[in-house]
Amino acid sequence: MEGFESADKLDKFLTKTHSEPSKLSEDEIKSPHPLMIADEFPGGIISNRILESSELKSWNLSGIKLHNCIFRDVDFTGTMFWMCTIQDCHFENCDWDRLVLRKCEIKHSEFVKCRSRFYVNISESYMYSNVFSSCSFDGLEISGTDTSDIQFQNCFLTGGRYQANFTFREHLTHFPKEYLTQEDEDLLSSDEVYQDLLFDECHIESMDFRMVNFIDTFFKFCELSRCSFVDCDFYEYNIDNTNNKKGWGTNTIDLNSLIQSDIPDEILKTVFNLEPDVQPKIQNILSERKLSSVFISYSLKDGFIADQINNYLKKEGVTTFLWERDAPGGQQLKTIMKANVNSKDRLLFIASQNSLKSEACHFELTEGRKKQDKLWKTILFPIHVDNFLFEIEYDQVRPKKMREEFWENIQELRDINSLDFQLFNQPETFDINQKEFESIMKKLIASLRIEKSP
């Protein structure tokens, strides 16, 4: 890859051989990178090497696997790893200033007394079974990364960001159900708590935690100071009374995180300097929000699920427009659609192969997008009853004369988190999944709520 150092060059640089052989089989060593479509790792594999008291400053490395390697007193300042795998490696007393690991797989590795004084970025990557021990990172940013069994022990973390990362169980919630194994489904339904992310005896200062579900996460014997938590999900077990014994600083939490989380009263006080009754008070304030009016856009072929959703919304006090029930006679079809899209607060789009092949549904989507752009507000709320929304490609869109408009509608829907209603699209599956339907409808209604006008 142009601009990147070759595996051969790095291999020649790492001349000292690691005396302890790998415990992995040859097949395990050659296992492919998660993002590479191959039966085995297609790039260069460098195994059983040691590098000490050296510089790898500003190296750009792509498609390389480091396996069973040791790096001691190595300066990685300004180095980038792209689509690389770091497996069963040991890093000790290394400089990580401006180090970037992007789309990398980092597993079964140990990082001891490593440090950054400015910035280090790990993004869009996979981190499995790694330990960071006695590290000091100023500006550590981990974002968009799948994590499993990650431990930070006796580390100093400051001025960084931990954003939109997923522990293994949280990651599974984003998979279509047909791809889940029975073991995956058992894990999702389990009440057992796992230690997939542990902060143990760490000093964590001025860190920004954003859009993180802290399921299977523990803070133990830590001092958290001036950290912020935005759009996060807490559980009762995440932070216990072993933390913030010194009472340094005040951490902040946004309203969404506060009301959707289960945080013990003692932790509200010691970690966030909030009184125990703050959560019910916030709930009372937010109860002033009202249910929006909703235009339901759907194909008549999906009438069963549309009817079930409409019934549930109306039972909860939502004003709806459902074509089969509410469309008046004697008016032009597009006039009815446009008027009701514009008069309702939200457009709930039931995405399916049927609706995405319907010109009428696309007309409603286009009107919804126009309204959204004009008001600078979220109008469109998609749900899906099959995977057609995510599988359709540009060249498959018909008719050709409408392709650009329809594709823009599809792209707009793909950019919004769509709730999965596939279990409820047919009477036979709907009847046996009533509890799941009620649960997901509560999520949908919470999303559709709007603030009362002042």
BAVEX-402724 format. One record per residue (C-alpha): residue number from 1; residue in one letter; chain; x, y, z. Coordinates in nm, 3 decimals. Layout:
% BAVEX-402724
- NUM:a:A:X:Y:Z
...
This chain:
% BAVEX-402724
- 1:m:A:0.000:0.000:0.000
- 2:e:A:0.150:0.334:-0.109
- 3:g:A:0.294:0.539:0.177
- 4:f:A:0.314:0.241:0.414
- 5:e:A:0.622:0.053:0.526
- 6:s:A:0.647:-0.307:0.412
- 7:a:A:0.636:-0.605:0.647
- 8:d:A:0.978:-0.708:0.516
- 9:k:A:1.132:-0.376:0.625
- 10:l:A:0.986:-0.410:0.973
- 11:d:A:1.090:-0.776:0.990
- 12:k:A:1.453:-0.683:0.912
- 13:f:A:1.437:-0.414:1.180
- 14:l:A:1.325:-0.668:1.442
- 15:t:A:1.630:-0.892:1.445
- 16:k:A:1.631:-1.028:1.799
- 17:t:A:1.435:-1.352:1.845
- 18:h:A:1.194:-1.414:2.133
- 19:s:A:1.311:-1.725:2.320
- 20:e:A:0.965:-1.831:2.439
- 21:p:A:0.776:-2.001:2.156
- 22:s:A:0.412:-1.936:2.087
- 23:k:A:0.151:-2.161:2.244
- 24:l:A:-0.081:-2.117:1.948
- 25:s:A:-0.121:-2.354:1.657
- 26:e:A:-0.011:-2.249:1.310
- 27:d:A:-0.375:-2.206:1.206
- 28:e:A:-0.442:-1.975:1.501
- 29:i:A:-0.136:-1.768:1.421
- 30:k:A:-0.250:-1.728:1.061
- 31:s:A:-0.611:-1.645:1.155
- 32:p:A:-0.746:-1.355:0.942
- 33:h:A:-0.816:-1.000:1.051
- 34:p:A:-1.192:-0.950:1.121
- 35:l:A:-1.224:-0.704:0.831
- 36:m:A:-1.032:-0.913:0.579
- 37:i:A:-1.221:-1.155:0.356
- 38:a:A:-0.971:-1.439:0.362
- 39:d:A:-0.915:-1.781:0.512
- 40:e:A:-0.590:-1.668:0.669
- 41:f:A:-0.403:-1.345:0.731
- 42:p:A:-0.307:-1.213:0.385
- 43:g:A:-0.036:-0.971:0.499
- 44:g:A:0.304:-1.019:0.654
- 45:i:A:0.321:-1.206:0.985
- 46:i:A:0.608:-1.120:1.219
- 47:s:A:0.641:-1.369:1.505
- 48:n:A:0.860:-1.422:1.811
- 49:r:A:1.068:-1.104:1.790
- 50:i:A:1.202:-0.859:2.048
- 51:l:A:1.274:-0.489:1.998
- 52:e:A:1.442:-0.290:2.276
- 53:s:A:1.555:0.072:2.320
- 54:s:A:1.467:0.165:1.962
- 55:e:A:1.260:0.414:1.767
- 56:l:A:0.969:0.340:1.537
- 57:k:A:0.883:0.707:1.498
- 58:s:A:0.636:0.805:1.224
- 59:w:A:0.619:0.459:1.070
- 60:n:A:0.304:0.383:0.870
- 61:l:A:0.219:0.015:0.895
- 62:s:A:-0.064:-0.157:0.707
- 63:g:A:-0.182:-0.519:0.692
- 64:i:A:0.083:-0.652:0.928
- 65:k:A:0.035:-0.903:1.209
- 66:l:A:0.264:-0.880:1.509
- 67:h:A:0.248:-1.211:1.691
- 68:n:A:0.423:-1.305:2.016
- 69:c:A:0.651:-1.001:1.997
- 70:i:A:0.803:-0.796:2.281
- 71:f:A:0.865:-0.420:2.264
- 72:r:A:1.063:-0.261:2.548
- 73:d:A:1.158:0.106:2.566
- 74:v:A:1.040:0.164:2.210
- 75:d:A:0.937:0.509:2.090
- 76:f:A:0.623:0.481:1.871
- 77:t:A:0.572:0.859:1.841
- 78:g:A:0.364:0.948:1.535
- 79:t:A:0.329:0.587:1.418
- 80:m:A:0.013:0.457:1.250
- 81:f:A:-0.113:0.098:1.245
- 82:w:A:-0.383:0.041:0.981
- 83:m:A:-0.567:-0.291:0.941
- 84:c:A:-0.302:-0.459:1.152
- 85:t:A:-0.328:-0.735:1.412
- 86:i:A:-0.142:-0.724:1.743
- 87:q:A:-0.168:-1.069:1.898
- 88:d:A:-0.008:-1.212:2.215
- 89:c:A:0.237:-0.922:2.231
- 90:h:A:0.400:-0.739:2.523
- 91:f:A:0.470:-0.363:2.527
- 92:e:A:0.668:-0.221:2.817
- 93:n:A:0.781:0.134:2.891
- 94:c:A:0.694:0.250:2.539
- 95:d:A:0.617:0.605:2.421
- 96:w:A:0.280:0.632:2.243
- 97:d:A:0.259:1.004:2.160
- 98:r:A:0.033:1.056:1.856
- 99:l:A:0.010:0.680:1.803
- 100:v:A:-0.288:0.577:1.589
- 101:l:A:-0.435:0.227:1.570
- 102:r:A:-0.723:0.224:1.324
- 103:k:A:-0.928:-0.075:1.209
- 104:c:A:-0.688:-0.295:1.402
- 105:e:A:-0.734:-0.617:1.595
- 106:i:A:-0.561:-0.609:1.934
- 107:k:A:-0.590:-0.927:2.137
- 108:h:A:-0.430:-1.122:2.423
- 109:s:A:-0.167:-0.851:2.469
- 110:e:A:-0.020:-0.666:2.765
- 111:f:A:0.080:-0.301:2.792
- 112:v:A:0.294:-0.211:3.093
- 113:k:A:0.412:0.141:3.188
- 114:c:A:0.334:0.274:2.842
- 115:r:A:0.261:0.646:2.814
- 116:s:A:0.144:0.930:2.599
- 117:r:A:0.188:1.297:2.682
- 118:f:A:-0.032:1.432:2.408
- 119:y:A:-0.263:1.200:2.214
- 120:v:A:-0.320:0.835:2.124
- 121:n:A:-0.612:0.709:1.916
- 122:i:A:-0.766:0.362:1.890
- 123:s:A:-1.067:0.367:1.658
- 124:e:A:-1.294:0.132:1.462
- 125:s:A:-1.099:-0.158:1.606
- 126:y:A:-1.138:-0.486:1.794
- 127:m:A:-0.988:-0.524:2.142
- 128:y:A:-1.007:-0.865:2.310
- 129:s:A:-0.843:-0.985:2.635
- 130:n:A:-0.591:-0.706:2.685
- 131:v:A:-0.437:-0.565:3.004
- 132:f:A:-0.309:-0.209:3.047
- 133:s:A:-0.101:-0.195:3.363
- 134:s:A:0.056:0.115:3.524
- 135:c:A:0.013:0.312:3.201
- 136:s:A:-0.017:0.691:3.185
- 137:f:A:-0.216:0.824:2.890
- 138:d:A:-0.286:1.192:2.834
- 139:g:A:-0.535:1.216:2.548
- 140:l:A:-0.624:0.848:2.507
- 141:e:A:-0.921:0.823:2.270
- 142:i:A:-1.096:0.491:2.210
- 143:s:A:-1.394:0.515:1.976
- 144:g:A:-1.620:0.287:1.773
- 145:t:A:-1.444:-0.023:1.903
- 146:d:A:-1.564:-0.368:2.008
- 147:t:A:-1.420:-0.466:2.346
- 148:s:A:-1.414:-0.788:2.544
- 149:d:A:-1.219:-0.860:2.863
- 150:i:A:-1.027:-0.530:2.877
- 151:q:A:-0.853:-0.430:3.201
- 152:f:A:-0.699:-0.098:3.300
- 153:q:A:-0.500:-0.157:3.620
- 154:n:A:-0.334:0.122:3.816
- 155:c:A:-0.348:0.354:3.515
- 156:f:A:-0.360:0.733:3.494
- 157:l:A:-0.603:0.848:3.223
- 158:t:A:-0.663:1.214:3.156
- 159:g:A:-0.797:1.445:2.887
- 160:g:A:-0.921:1.166:2.660
- 161:r:A:-1.243:1.021:2.525
- 162:y:A:-1.416:0.684:2.540
- 163:q:A:-1.693:0.696:2.283
- 164:a:A:-1.949:0.456:2.135
- 165:n:A:-1.760:0.140:2.225
- 166:f:A:-1.934:-0.192:2.274
- 167:t:A:-1.873:-0.472:2.517
- 168:f:A:-1.941:-0.813:2.367
- 169:r:A:-2.297:-0.841:2.495
- 170:e:A:-2.384:-0.489:2.379
- 171:h:A:-2.226:-0.562:2.040
- 172:l:A:-2.458:-0.861:1.990
- 173:t:A:-2.765:-0.638:2.019
- 174:h:A:-2.670:-0.481:1.685
- 175:f:A:-2.673:-0.813:1.496
- 176:p:A:-2.978:-0.935:1.305
- 177:k:A:-3.132:-1.223:1.498
- 178:e:A:-3.083:-1.473:1.219
- 179:y:A:-2.704:-1.442:1.262
- 180:l:A:-2.706:-1.512:1.635
- 181:t:A:-2.608:-1.850:1.773
- 182:q:A:-2.793:-2.008:2.062
- 183:e:A:-2.497:-1.915:2.283
- 184:d:A:-2.533:-1.550:2.174
- 185:e:A:-2.905:-1.550:2.249
- 186:d:A:-2.843:-1.703:2.592
- 187:l:A:-2.589:-1.431:2.667
- 188:l:A:-2.828:-1.154:2.562
- 189:s:A:-3.104:-1.289:2.785
- 190:s:A:-2.876:-1.363:3.082
- 191:d:A:-2.890:-1.161:3.404
- 192:e:A:-2.534:-1.260:3.489
- 193:v:A:-2.282:-0.975:3.499
- 194:y:A:-1.952:-1.022:3.315
- 195:q:A:-1.628:-0.832:3.352
- 196:d:A:-1.570:-0.720:2.996
- 197:l:A:-1.433:-0.378:3.091
- 198:l:A:-1.255:-0.312:3.420
- 199:f:A:-1.100:0.005:3.556
- 200:d:A:-0.909:-0.106:3.868
- 201:e:A:-0.719:0.140:4.095
- 202:c:A:-0.710:0.401:3.819
- 203:h:A:-0.700:0.778:3.838
- 204:i:A:-0.939:0.899:3.568
- 205:e:A:-0.946:1.275:3.518
- 206:s:A:-1.120:1.497:3.259
- 207:m:A:-1.224:1.198:3.048
- 208:d:A:-1.527:1.226:2.821
- 209:f:A:-1.741:0.911:2.820
- 210:r:A:-1.996:0.944:2.541
- 211:m:A:-2.266:0.707:2.407
- 212:v:A:-2.141:0.414:2.615
- 213:n:A:-2.352:0.130:2.748
- 214:f:A:-2.168:0.025:3.064
- 215:i:A:-2.315:-0.324:3.072
- 216:d:A:-2.051:-0.569:3.200
- 217:t:A:-1.831:-0.277:3.315
- 218:f:A:-1.675:-0.216:3.657
- 219:f:A:-1.493:0.076:3.821
- 220:k:A:-1.309:-0.048:4.131
- 221:f:A:-1.093:0.159:4.373
- 222:c:A:-1.077:0.444:4.121
- 223:e:A:-1.070:0.821:4.157
- 224:l:A:-1.290:0.989:3.896
- 225:s:A:-1.245:1.362:3.871
- 226:r:A:-1.399:1.618:3.632
- 227:c:A:-1.515:1.343:3.394
- 228:s:A:-1.828:1.383:3.182
- 229:f:A:-2.083:1.116:3.093
- 230:v:A:-2.315:1.186:2.799
- 231:d:A:-2.581:0.951:2.657
- 232:c:A:-2.453:0.665:2.871
- 233:d:A:-2.633:0.370:3.033
- 234:f:A:-2.531:0.294:3.390
- 235:y:A:-2.619:-0.009:3.600
- 236:e:A:-2.628:-0.043:3.976
- 237:y:A:-2.307:-0.245:3.983
- 238:n:A:-2.084:-0.026:3.762
- 239:i:A:-1.944:0.209:4.027
- 240:d:A:-1.941:0.094:4.391
- 241:n:A:-1.836:0.264:4.713
- 242:t:A:-1.471:0.166:4.670
- 243:n:A:-1.444:0.458:4.427
- 244:n:A:-1.379:0.827:4.498
- 245:k:A:-1.260:0.772:4.853
- 246:k:A:-1.058:1.094:4.832
- 247:g:A:-1.350:1.287:4.687
- 248:w:A:-1.148:1.467:4.423
- 249:g:A:-1.338:1.685:4.177
- 250:t:A:-1.694:1.671:4.054
- 251:n:A:-1.806:1.463:3.757
- 252:t:A:-2.097:1.557:3.532
- 253:i:A:-2.378:1.349:3.385
- 254:d:A:-2.638:1.459:3.129
- 255:l:A:-3.013:1.425:3.177
- 256:n:A:-3.055:1.134:2.935
- 257:s:A:-2.790:0.929:3.114
- 258:l:A:-2.935:1.019:3.451
- 259:i:A:-3.295:0.920:3.385
- 260:q:A:-3.222:0.599:3.193
- 261:s:A:-2.967:0.464:3.441
- 262:d:A:-2.976:0.280:3.771
- 263:i:A:-2.727:0.463:3.995
- 264:p:A:-2.722:0.406:4.373
- 265:d:A:-2.787:0.714:4.588
- 266:e:A:-2.446:0.695:4.752
- 267:i:A:-2.273:0.699:4.412
- 268:l:A:-2.484:0.994:4.295
- 269:k:A:-2.343:1.183:4.593
- 270:t:A:-1.978:1.073:4.594
- 271:v:A:-1.918:1.062:4.219
- 272:f:A:-2.156:1.325:4.079
- 273:n:A:-2.222:1.545:4.384
- 274:l:A:-2.599:1.499:4.334
- 275:e:A:-2.867:1.450:4.596
- 276:p:A:-3.047:1.111:4.613
- 277:d:A:-3.384:1.253:4.506
- 278:v:A:-3.252:1.410:4.185
- 279:q:A:-3.369:1.127:3.958
- 280:p:A:-3.741:1.141:4.053
- 281:k:A:-3.728:1.521:4.029
- 282:i:A:-3.589:1.499:3.676
- 283:q:A:-3.852:1.240:3.588
- 284:n:A:-4.125:1.481:3.702
- 285:i:A:-3.981:1.759:3.488
- 286:l:A:-3.958:1.537:3.182
- 287:s:A:-4.311:1.411:3.231
- 288:e:A:-4.412:1.749:3.090
- 289:r:A:-4.309:1.614:2.754
- 290:k:A:-4.605:1.511:2.544
- 291:l:A:-4.668:1.243:2.289
- 292:s:A:-4.635:1.358:1.932
- 293:s:A:-4.882:1.305:1.650
- 294:v:A:-4.764:1.043:1.405
- 295:f:A:-4.815:0.980:1.033
- 296:i:A:-4.763:0.607:0.970
- 297:s:A:-4.613:0.545:0.627
- 298:y:A:-4.636:0.182:0.512
- 299:s:A:-4.725:-0.051:0.229
- 300:l:A:-5.075:-0.195:0.241
- 301:k:A:-4.907:-0.536:0.211
- 302:d:A:-4.769:-0.470:0.560
- 303:g:A:-5.109:-0.372:0.691
- 304:f:A:-5.108:-0.621:0.978
- 305:i:A:-4.808:-0.478:1.163
- 306:a:A:-4.912:-0.122:1.076
- 307:d:A:-5.250:-0.188:1.236
- 308:q:A:-5.093:-0.335:1.551
- 309:i:A:-4.862:-0.037:1.590
- 310:n:A:-5.144:0.207:1.525
- 311:n:A:-5.365:0.040:1.787
- 312:y:A:-5.090:0.051:2.048
- 313:l:A:-5.006:0.416:1.979
- 314:k:A:-5.369:0.522:2.002
- 315:k:A:-5.412:0.328:2.327
- 316:e:A:-5.122:0.531:2.468
- 317:g:A:-5.284:0.859:2.362
- 318:v:A:-5.090:0.923:2.041
- 319:t:A:-5.275:1.093:1.756
- 320:t:A:-5.210:0.891:1.439
- 321:f:A:-5.283:0.889:1.068
- 322:l:A:-5.320:0.542:0.918
- 323:w:A:-5.423:0.539:0.553
- 324:e:A:-5.675:0.256:0.566
- 325:r:A:-5.857:0.416:0.860
- 326:d:A:-5.808:0.789:0.823
- 327:a:A:-5.774:0.882:0.453
- 328:p:A:-6.079:1.089:0.344
- 329:g:A:-6.260:1.024:0.016
- 330:g:A:-6.298:1.264:-0.274
- 331:q:A:-5.945:1.411:-0.261
- 332:q:A:-5.629:1.365:-0.465
- 333:l:A:-5.407:1.096:-0.311
- 334:k:A:-5.091:1.308:-0.305
- 335:t:A:-5.284:1.599:-0.155
- 336:i:A:-5.397:1.376:0.134
- 337:m:A:-5.043:1.242:0.186
- 338:k:A:-4.873:1.583:0.178
- 339:a:A:-5.128:1.750:0.406
- 340:n:A:-5.109:1.481:0.672
- 341:v:A:-4.732:1.444:0.663
- 342:n:A:-4.705:1.817:0.724
- 343:s:A:-4.973:1.828:0.994
- 344:k:A:-4.822:1.549:1.205
- 345:d:A:-4.514:1.585:1.423
- 346:r:A:-4.348:1.261:1.319
- 347:l:A:-4.339:1.029:1.019
- 348:l:A:-4.309:0.666:1.131
- 349:f:A:-4.188:0.467:0.830
- 350:i:A:-4.235:0.089:0.827
- 351:a:A:-3.943:-0.016:0.609
- 352:s:A:-3.982:-0.336:0.407
- 353:q:A:-3.930:-0.467:0.057
- 354:n:A:-4.295:-0.374:-0.004
- 355:s:A:-4.276:-0.014:0.118
- 356:l:A:-3.937:0.062:-0.038
- 357:k:A:-4.070:-0.049:-0.377
- 358:s:A:-4.379:0.171:-0.338
- 359:e:A:-4.384:0.507:-0.516
- 360:a:A:-4.653:0.628:-0.277
- 361:c:A:-4.434:0.550:0.026
- 362:h:A:-4.139:0.725:-0.135
- 363:f:A:-4.356:1.031:-0.200
- 364:e:A:-4.435:1.040:0.173
- 365:l:A:-4.066:0.996:0.259
- 366:t:A:-3.965:1.280:0.029
- 367:e:A:-4.225:1.508:0.190
- 368:g:A:-4.095:1.406:0.532
- 369:r:A:-3.738:1.486:0.432
- 370:k:A:-3.842:1.828:0.300
- 371:k:A:-4.015:1.906:0.627
- 372:q:A:-3.715:1.781:0.825
- 373:d:A:-3.474:2.002:0.629
- 374:k:A:-3.702:2.303:0.661
- 375:l:A:-3.756:2.274:1.038
- 376:w:A:-3.410:2.141:1.127
- 377:k:A:-3.587:1.880:1.341
- 378:t:A:-3.598:1.501:1.338
- 379:i:A:-3.919:1.403:1.159
- 380:l:A:-3.843:1.057:1.018
- 381:f:A:-3.847:0.754:1.249
- 382:p:A:-3.788:0.424:1.065
- 383:i:A:-3.859:0.074:1.188
- 384:h:A:-3.794:-0.237:0.977
- 385:v:A:-3.981:-0.565:0.930
- 386:d:A:-3.721:-0.723:0.702
- 387:n:A:-3.361:-0.643:0.602
- 388:f:A:-3.438:-0.498:0.259
- 389:l:A:-3.352:-0.144:0.376
- 390:f:A:-2.995:-0.254:0.455
- 391:e:A:-2.943:-0.487:0.158
- 392:i:A:-3.076:-0.289:-0.139
- 393:e:A:-2.805:-0.139:-0.362
- 394:y:A:-2.818:0.173:-0.576
- 395:d:A:-2.827:-0.010:-0.912
- 396:q:A:-3.125:-0.219:-0.800
- 397:v:A:-3.352:0.080:-0.740
- 398:r:A:-3.639:0.113:-0.990
- 399:p:A:-3.776:0.291:-1.184
- 400:k:A:-3.454:0.447:-1.313
- 401:k:A:-3.607:0.793:-1.350
- 402:m:A:-3.682:0.794:-0.974
- 403:r:A:-3.358:0.629:-0.869
- 404:e:A:-3.183:0.939:-0.731
- 405:e:A:-3.481:1.048:-0.522
- 406:f:A:-3.552:0.699:-0.391
- 407:w:A:-3.186:0.637:-0.308
- 408:e:A:-3.166:0.962:-0.112
- 409:n:A:-3.468:0.846:0.089
- 410:i:A:-3.302:0.510:0.155
- 411:q:A:-2.976:0.674:0.261
- 412:e:A:-3.164:0.907:0.495
- 413:l:A:-3.333:0.608:0.662
- 414:r:A:-3.005:0.418:0.693
- 415:d:A:-2.853:0.711:0.882
- 416:i:A:-3.119:0.677:1.155
- 417:n:A:-3.124:0.394:1.410
- 418:s:A:-3.410:0.167:1.301
- 419:l:A:-3.589:-0.050:1.556
- 420:d:A:-3.624:-0.416:1.457
- 421:f:A:-3.989:-0.531:1.425
- 422:q:A:-3.923:-0.849:1.228
- 423:l:A:-4.067:-1.071:1.502
- 424:f:A:-4.408:-0.908:1.476
- 425:n:A:-4.482:-0.885:1.104
- 426:q:A:-4.708:-1.192:1.083
- 427:p:A:-5.003:-1.293:1.305
- 428:e:A:-4.845:-1.624:1.404
- 429:t:A:-4.518:-1.466:1.523
- 430:f:A:-4.692:-1.162:1.670
- 431:d:A:-4.907:-1.378:1.899
- 432:i:A:-4.611:-1.558:2.056
- 433:n:A:-4.400:-1.242:2.100
- 434:q:A:-4.646:-1.013:2.276
- 435:k:A:-4.409:-0.921:2.560
- 436:e:A:-4.129:-0.834:2.319
- 437:f:A:-4.373:-0.623:2.115
- 438:e:A:-4.480:-0.424:2.421
- 439:s:A:-4.117:-0.372:2.522
- 440:i:A:-4.009:-0.238:2.183
- 441:m:A:-4.320:-0.021:2.157
- 442:k:A:-4.223:0.149:2.482
- 443:k:A:-3.887:0.233:2.325
- 444:l:A:-4.060:0.363:2.014
- 445:i:A:-4.301:0.582:2.210
- 446:a:A:-4.014:0.727:2.415
- 447:s:A:-3.841:0.821:2.088
- 448:l:A:-4.154:0.979:1.943
- 449:r:A:-4.216:1.208:2.240
- 450:i:A:-4.165:1.583:2.187
- 451:e:A:-4.128:1.878:2.419
- 452:k:A:-4.432:2.087:2.495
- 453:s:A:-4.428:2.426:2.331
- 454:p:A:-4.339:2.707:2.572
